[in-house]
């Protein structure tokens, strides 16, 4: 399956779920300069104004601050059984060859409590779920995408789930192996932030301190896989 890495529609960064769509726009713009837009790591300290995060990528401890617009989400372990027809999902997948479906590295199923959701097909960075993978398709030259949309017609064939994600301007057919990291994402508050918790922070890593657009934190030991 050949795709150009183009945002599927002009981004509307509104209300509860501006984070994914606006972050994806930043990743697309930063790709050429190798500037990461997401901080993946572990919380080392929580303060009144933000937190300290040890980066999984380079080991640096980064200061992150919050403002009135910062949004919080919690990640909990889920299974592929949660991917039902009509479910809203985000999936991170690596580039496919020829007309083959993309292979998912992470599946994120969103709680019904999150009412405003983006739909689209975006350029993405190497997800946390792939940072320790050594199989083909997870090397440094891999191109990653995020598809946000409605799951349609999930079917199983042996140890693989095949699902089409409808993102309104198009659709993306994906292969999802049984061992893919799958989480449920739900609204959270700053109270969920604890030292030792895995976290993904959307923002601009060139900032010091980094202002969090959105913070996705593990609630049960399951790292946010994106």
C-alpha positions in Angstrom: 0.0 0.0 0.0 1.6 3.2 -1.1 0.7 6.4 0.7 2.0 9.9 0.7 2.7 11.4 4.2 0.1 14.2 4.0 -2.3 15.3 6.7 -5.8 14.1 5.7 -7.5 17.4 6.4 -6.8 20.9 7.8 -6.4 20.3 11.5 -9.1 21.6 13.9 -7.4 21.8 17.3 -10.6 22.2 19.3 -11.9 21.2 22.7 -11.0 17.9 24.5 -8.9 16.3 21.9 -6.8 18.9 20.3 -3.6 17.2 21.4 -3.3 14.3 18.9 -4.2 16.4 15.9 -2.1 19.4 16.8 0.8 17.2 17.8 0.6 15.3 14.5 0.9 18.6 12.6 4.0 19.5 14.6 5.5 16.1 13.9 4.9 16.5 10.2 6.6 19.9 10.2 9.5 18.7 12.4 10.3 15.5 10.5 12.8 17.0 8.1 14.8 18.5 11.0 14.7 15.4 13.2 13.1 17.4 16.0 11.0 15.2 18.2 7.6 16.6 19.3 6.8 14.0 21.9 8.5 13.2 25.2 8.4 9.5 26.2 9.8 8.6 29.6 9.3 8.1 33.3 8.1 10.7 35.8 10.8 11.3 38.4 9.2 14.2 40.4 5.8 15.9 40.5 5.6 19.6 41.5 2.9 22.2 41.8 3.6 23.6 38.4 4.6 20.5 36.5 6.9 17.5 36.7 10.3 16.1 35.9 10.5 13.3 33.3 13.5 11.1 32.4 13.5 10.7 28.7 13.4 7.1 27.3 15.2 8.4 24.2 18.3 10.1 25.5 18.2 9.6 29.3 18.0 13.3 29.9 15.7 14.6 32.7 13.4 17.3 31.3 11.3 19.8 33.2 7.7 19.9 32.0 5.3 22.6 33.0 1.5 22.8 32.8 -0.9 25.6 32.0 -4.6 26.0 32.0 -4.9 24.4 28.6 -2.9 21.2 29.4 -5.0 18.1 29.0 -4.6 14.8 31.0 -5.3 11.2 29.9 -4.8 7.9 31.6 -3.7 4.6 29.9 -4.9 1.2 31.2 -4.2 -2.2 29.8 -6.8 -3.5 27.3 -7.1 -6.4 24.9 -7.8 -6.7 21.2 -11.3 -7.9 22.1 -12.0 -4.2 22.9 -11.7 -3.4 19.2 -15.3 -3.9 18.1 -17.1 -2.7 15.0 -17.7 1.0 15.6 -15.1 1.6 18.3 -13.0 4.7 18.1 -9.3 3.9 17.9 -5.9 5.4 17.3 -3.4 3.0 15.8 0.4 3.6 15.3 1.7 1.5 12.4 4.8 1.2 10.3 5.1 1.7 6.6 3.9 -1.1 4.3 5.4 -2.5 1.1 3.5 -2.5 -2.1 -0.2 -3.1 -1.5 0.1 -4.9 1.8 -1.8 -3.6 4.8 0.2 -1.6 7.4 1.2 -3.5 10.6 0.2 -2.0 13.9 2.6 -1.5 16.7 0.1 0.0 19.1 -3.7 0.1 19.4 -5.4 2.7 21.6 -9.1 2.4 22.3 -10.8 5.5 23.6 -13.3 5.6 26.5 -16.8 6.8 25.6 -16.1 9.5 28.2 -13.9 11.2 25.6 -16.6 12.8 23.4 -14.6 14.9 20.9 -12.2 12.9 18.8 -10.1 13.7 15.7 -10.2 11.7 12.6 -7.2 11.5 10.3 -4.1 9.9 8.9 -0.9 11.5 10.2 2.8 11.2 10.1 4.0 10.0 13.5 7.3 9.3 15.3 8.7 6.0 16.4 6.3 4.9 19.2 7.3 3.7 22.6 5.9 0.3 21.8 8.5 -0.1 19.0 11.6 1.3 20.7 12.7 -2.1 21.9 11.6 -4.1 18.8 14.3 -5.7 16.7 12.0 -7.2 14.0 11.9 -5.9 10.4 9.8 -2.8 10.1 11.0 -1.3 13.5 14.4 0.0 12.4 15.5 3.6 12.3 14.5 4.1 8.7 10.9 3.1 9.3 8.2 5.6 8.6 5.4 5.6 11.1 1.8 6.8 10.9 -1.1 7.4 13.2 -4.6 6.6 12.0 -7.5 8.0 14.1 -11.0 6.8 13.3 -13.7 4.2 13.6 -12.9 0.5 13.5 -14.8 -1.4 10.9 -15.2 -5.1 10.3 -12.5 -6.5 12.6 -11.8 -10.1 11.7 -9.4 -12.7 13.1 -7.3 -15.1 11.1 -5.1 -17.2 13.4 -3.1 -14.9 15.6 -3.8 -11.7 13.6 -6.6 -9.2 13.7 -7.4 -7.4 10.5 -9.3 -4.1 10.8 -10.2 -1.1 8.6 -10.0 2.3 10.3 -12.3 4.8 8.7 -11.0 8.4 9.2 -13.7 10.1 7.2 -11.5 11.3 4.4 -10.4 7.8 3.7 -9.7 4.5 5.3 -6.7 2.4 6.3 -6.6 -1.4 6.5 -4.3 -2.8 9.2 -2.9 -6.0 10.4 -2.8 -6.3 14.2 -0.8 -9.2 15.7 -2.1 -10.6 18.9 1.0 -9.4 20.9 0.5 -5.7 19.9 0.3 -3.4 22.9 -3.3 -2.4 23.4 -4.5 0.2 25.9 -7.7 2.0 26.8 -7.4 5.8 27.1 -9.7 7.7 29.4 -9.8 11.3 30.8 -7.5 11.9 33.9 -6.4 14.7 36.1 -3.1 15.8 37.5 -3.7 13.6 40.5 -2.9 10.6 38.3 0.8 11.8 37.9 3.1 9.8 40.2 6.8 9.3 40.3 7.8 6.1 38.5 4.8 6.2 36.1 5.4 6.0 32.4 4.3 9.0 30.5 4.0 10.5 27.0 4.0 14.3 26.8 2.9 16.2 23.7 4.7 19.4 23.2 7.9 21.0 21.7 11.1 19.4 23.0 13.0 22.5 21.9 11.4 24.4 24.8 13.1 24.5 28.2 11.1 24.0 30.2 8.7 22.1 27.9 5.0 23.2 28.0 2.7 20.2 27.9 -0.1 20.3 25.5 -1.3 16.9 26.6 0.0 14.4 29.2 -0.8 10.7 28.8 0.1 8.7 31.9 0.0 5.0 32.9 -2.6 4.3 35.4 -1.8 0.6 36.0 1.8 0.1 34.9 0.9 -0.1 31.2 2.9 2.6 29.4 1.2 4.9 26.8 2.4 3.1 23.7 2.5 6.0 21.3 
